[in-house]
Amino acid sequence: MAKELICTNCGYIGHPKKVTKGSFFMEVILWFLFIVPGIIYSIWRLTTRYNACPFCGASNMVPLDSPMGKKLAAEIQSSSASTSEA
């Protein structure tokens, strides 16, 4: 099972989603009309895949058990505890 990650942008804790840049529709058109640009576009799309936060879409998620992840989790936990006390 994959490690849980934390988003440094919004604080979401969980599993990232895979995001592929570009357009699938454009890729299909290039394959049907022009083989070589279709191949180039497909390779570009495959090499620009990244894990993103499913909540905000940011690409800067870190493992929850890393030093930065532990620090962010503690900050979120302390801020949620202080808002529930008020």
C-alpha positions as CSV (number, residue, x, y, z in Angstrom):
1,M,0.0,0.0,0.0
2,A,1.3,3.5,-0.9
3,K,2.3,5.9,1.8
4,E,0.0,8.8,2.7
5,L,1.2,12.2,1.7
6,I,0.4,15.7,2.9
7,C,-0.1,18.7,0.7
8,T,2.1,21.6,1.6
9,N,-0.4,24.0,-0.1
10,C,-3.7,23.1,1.6
11,G,-2.9,20.4,4.2
12,Y,-4.8,17.6,2.6
13,I,-3.7,14.2,4.0
14,G,-4.2,11.2,1.8
15,H,-3.3,9.6,-1.5
16,P,-2.4,11.8,-4.5
17,K,-4.1,11.6,-7.9
18,K,-2.2,11.1,-11.1
19,V,-2.4,14.2,-13.4
20,T,-1.3,14.1,-17.1
21,K,-0.7,17.5,-18.8
22,G,-2.3,18.1,-22.2
23,S,-5.5,17.0,-23.8
24,F,-6.5,13.5,-24.7
25,F,-8.8,14.8,-27.5
26,M,-5.8,16.6,-29.0
27,E,-3.7,13.5,-28.8
28,V,-6.3,11.5,-30.7
29,I,-6.6,14.1,-33.4
30,L,-2.8,14.2,-33.9
31,W,-2.6,10.4,-34.1
32,F,-5.4,10.3,-36.7
33,L,-4.1,13.2,-38.8
34,F,-0.3,13.2,-38.3
35,I,1.5,10.1,-37.0
36,V,4.8,11.8,-36.0
37,P,3.3,14.7,-34.1
38,G,1.0,12.3,-32.4
39,I,3.9,10.2,-31.2
40,I,5.8,13.3,-30.0
41,Y,2.7,14.6,-28.2
42,S,2.0,11.2,-26.5
43,I,5.6,11.0,-25.3
44,W,5.4,14.6,-23.9
45,R,2.2,13.8,-22.1
46,L,3.6,10.6,-20.6
47,T,6.8,12.3,-19.4
48,T,4.9,15.2,-17.7
49,R,2.7,13.1,-15.5
50,Y,2.9,14.0,-11.8
51,N,1.2,13.3,-8.5
52,A,-1.2,16.1,-7.4
53,C,-3.3,16.9,-4.5
54,P,-6.9,15.7,-5.2
55,F,-8.3,18.7,-3.2
56,C,-6.4,21.7,-4.6
57,G,-4.4,20.3,-7.5
58,A,-1.0,21.3,-6.3
59,S,2.0,19.2,-7.1
60,N,3.9,19.7,-3.9
61,M,2.8,16.7,-1.7
62,V,5.4,15.3,0.7
63,P,5.4,12.0,2.6
64,L,3.6,12.2,6.0
65,D,6.5,10.5,7.7
66,S,9.1,13.0,6.4
67,P,10.4,15.8,8.6
68,M,8.4,18.4,6.6
69,G,5.3,16.2,6.6
70,K,5.5,15.7,10.4
71,K,5.9,19.5,10.9
72,L,2.9,20.3,8.7
73,A,0.7,17.6,10.3
74,A,1.6,19.0,13.8
75,E,0.7,22.6,12.6
76,I,-2.6,21.5,11.2
77,Q,-3.4,19.5,14.3
78,S,-2.6,22.4,16.6
79,S,-4.5,24.9,14.6
80,S,-7.6,22.6,14.5
81,A,-7.3,22.1,18.3
82,S,-7.1,25.8,18.9
83,T,-10.2,26.6,16.7
84,S,-12.3,23.9,18.4
85,E,-11.4,25.3,21.8
86,A,-12.7,28.8,20.9
